[in-house]
Amino acid sequence: MTAAPDLLEPVVGFRAWKVIDDRLLSPYIPCRWDGPVMHAECYPANRSLLRGEGWLDAPHASPHPACQCGIYAYHQPGAQAYYGDWLWVEGAVTVWGRLEVHRDGLRAEHARVEALALPGERDGARRAAAAAVAARLGVHLVEPEAMVATTAQVGAPLPRALLP
């Protein structure tokens, strides 16, 4: 077994959220981000999702390699937008603590919203929702093509050499 490397700068990831009442919500589990920082926890209620498949029964630190818990993020922006009946917004986070790294993304112990992507001008409801959330959280609201440059000021995606 080899020890995990210490990274010199924060790790940047990209994700999407549902937006309800100027709040960010995880798109697939009932988890609300009340502020810009989120700490992962494997809630007992998660075990009822998907009939408990993929979730550990016993309490444990999150993320756990044998569970689906943790704060999800992708290595690149736009990798997985959320499409559904809800307003949604894409954005960037810095992550730290325990990380479970996968080919397309990662699951983290802690995350902080760094920026939200401004939806196109034709999508007025999503654009207004993104602006309201960014203002409430005190984070950058940027054009999608500026997301990587904006996050370069606070960190970088995991180096390719560390990806499975």
N, C-alpha and C positions, 0 to 999 in steps of 0.2 A: 504494500500500500504506500502511496506517496502522499505527502501533505499537500493541502491546497495552497496555491501561491497567494501571497499577500499582494493585493493590487494597490497601486499608488494613487489612483484616482477613483472617484465613485463610478459605479457601473450604471450605464444608461440603458433603459429598455423602453419599449413603446407598446401602448395598449389602447383599448377603447372602453368607454363606459356608457351606460344608459344615463340620461339626465331626467330627474324628476324633482320638481320644486327647487330648482337651482342646486341640487345635490347630485354628486356622482354616485352611481351604484354599479357594482359588478354586474356584467350582463347576464351571467349564467347562474349565480347563486345569490341568495338574499343577503347582500353585504353592502352597507352604505359607508361611503367615505365622508365622515363629518368634517374633516379638515384636510389640509394638504398631505398630512402624514398618516400612513396606515401601518398597523402592526398585525401580522398574520396570526391567526388562531384557528385551530381545527375545531369548530363548534360542533357539539353533539348533533345539532339539527342537520349538519352536512351528511350525516350517516343515513338520513332518510332520502337524500337525493339519489336518483338512479338506483333505488332499492338498496342503497348502501354499497354498491359495487365500486371498488376502487378507493374506498375510505376505510381507514383503520378503525377498529372498534374501541380500542383503549386510548385514553388521553395521551398526547405526545407533543413534543415541540414541533412547530410548523416552520418551514415545510419539512416533510418527512419523505425519504425516498420511496417508501412503500404506500404512500397515500397521495391523494390528489390535492391536498391542501397547500396553501401558500398564496402569495400575491403573484399573479401571472403577468408576464411581459414578454414581448417578442424582441428579437435582436435588431430588427429593421422596422422602420415606420411603414404603415400601410399593409403589414403582413396579414392582419386579420381585423378588418373593420367589423363593427357590429351592425347588422341589418335586422330590423324587426319593427314592431309596432310602436316603438318608443323613440323619443329623441335620443340621439347618441352623439358622442364626441370622441375624437381620437386625441391622444396626447403622449407625452414623454414623462417618464419617472426616473429617478435615481433609486437604486436598490442597494441594500446592505444586509449584513448578518449572514445567516445560513442561506446558501443558494443551491438549488437543484437545477443544474444546467441540462438542457435538452437541445436537440439539433436546431429547432426553429425558435426556441425561446427559453425562458427560465421561470422558476418559482422562487420567490424571495421571502425572507422573514420580515423585512421592513421595506417600505417604499415611500417616496415623497413625490408628489406631482410637481413637475418643473415647468411644463408648458402644455397648453392645449392648442390644437390645430383649429384655425378659423375655417368653418365650412364655406363653401362657395356662395356667391351673392344670390344665386337663385334659390338657395335653401334658407330663407329668412328665419324660420322658426328655430332651426338648429343653430344658425348663426347667433341669434339673440340668446339662446340657451347657453352656448359656449361662452359668450361675452359675460353673461351674468355669473356663471360659475367661476370663470377666470378672475373676475373682479372680487368675488366673495373670498376666493382662496388666496388672492394676491399673487397669481402666477402669470407668466407671459401668455399672451394670445397671439399666435403667429400663423402666417400662411403655411400650409402643409409642406411646401418645398423648402421652407426655412427651418423646419423642425430639427434637422441634424445639426445645422450650423448653430442654432440657439442652444442646443444641449451640449455642444462642444465646449461651452463656457463652464459647464458644471461637471463634466465627466465624459466617458466614452463607452461605447458598447464593449462587451467582452472581446478580448483579442481572439481572432480566428483559431489560434493554436489551442485555446481552451475549450473550443466547441467539440462535442462528440461527433 
